[in-house]
Amino acid sequence: MAPKPAKSLKPTAIEAISGVIASLWAAFIGFELADHDVSVLGIFSVVLALLATGLMIGSRVQDASRSELIKCHEPGCNTQIRVWHTSNAEVTRLRELAQDHCKHGAGT
């Protein structure tokens, strides 16, 4: 099995944009809470939760944009395979498996 390529430490555009949006969103909510006399610990907790949520959503969007969904073309078959971080040979093998209804039978 081939080793996985090393992930670059440089953020992608999606990661950078989601980081900026999450930071602005968290800062706005933090300032709003401060105006309502919420404790520092409460503000800190909410800001961290908002940052984590925003960055997680950005990560999921990035994964979805880099993946490919392969479906069976047989009417009524629900077989589908999502691939990412996969070699071209493996994608070809999985595409043949998903699109040849005789190889996988009825999908669930």
C-alpha positions, 0 to 999 in steps of 0.5 A, spaced: 500 500 500 502 506 498 504 511 503 499 517 504 502 524 501 504 528 507 499 534 508 501 541 507 501 545 513 500 551 508 492 553 509 488 552 503 483 558 501 477 554 504 481 553 511 483 561 511 476 563 509 473 559 514 478 561 519 477 568 518 469 568 518 469 563 524 474 569 528 469 575 526 463 571 528 466 569 535 469 576 536 462 579 534 458 574 539 464 575 544 463 583 544 455 582 544 456 578 550 460 583 554 455 588 553 450 584 557 455 583 563 456 575 561 462 573 565 469 572 562 469 565 563 462 564 559 465 569 554 471 565 553 467 558 553 462 561 547 468 564 543 472 557 543 466 553 541 464 558 535 471 558 533 471 550 533 465 549 530 466 554 524 473 551 523 470 544 523 465 546 518 470 549 513 474 542 514 468 538 512 467 543 506 474 542 504 473 534 504 467 534 500 470 539 495 476 534 494 472 527 494 468 524 489 461 520 489 461 514 485 454 511 484 451 505 481 447 507 475 442 501 476 435 504 477 433 502 484 440 501 487 442 505 492 450 503 492 454 509 492 462 510 494 465 516 496 473 517 495 478 522 497 486 521 498 486 515 493 490 513 487 488 513 480 488 506 480 484 505 486 479 510 484 478 506 477 477 500 481 472 503 485 468 506 480 468 499 476 465 496 482 460 501 484 458 502 476 457 494 475 451 492 478 453 484 478 459 485 482 455 489 488 448 486 488 442 491 491 445 496 495 442 498 502 
